[in-house]
Amino acid sequence: MTLKGGDRPNDSADSGGDGIEVSSDLEVRLNGTIFEDDNDTPQFAPASMVVGAGPPIDPIEFRAKPGDRLQIIATTGTTGNQYLDPLFLACPGQPDQQLTEGVGDAAPGPNVEFFNEEFVIGFR
């Protein structure tokens, strides 16, 4: 399976592609942490769009079985801004499953958890 980013229509901050754009830190858990980006760096494309930004996070591949729980957590880091691409789950031979609409740009303050949701894997 693959967790990937998607497009949000009419959103100039969203560059498209399968990479995951996030304003700072992202953690993905499935029976423990399977991915963690805690470098306190925005991940956008083009990176020049945000001073000090890195490229989007590559799609995250992992193994799961139906009924497993996938948890996604995003925090603002020291930037204080929040942004998260819409997220999709892809499994070969199946249509992509949209998990979230994404989170728009706002500035709730530094080191704030602005997204924390759990999803049940439904692919067979």
Secondary structure, DSSP 8 states (H G I E B T S, - for coil): -EEEE---TT-TT---SSSB-BSSEEEEESSSEEEEE-S---B-SSGGGSTT-B--B--EE----TT-EEEEEEE-GGG--EEE--EEEE-TTS--EE----EEEE---TT-EEEEEEEE----
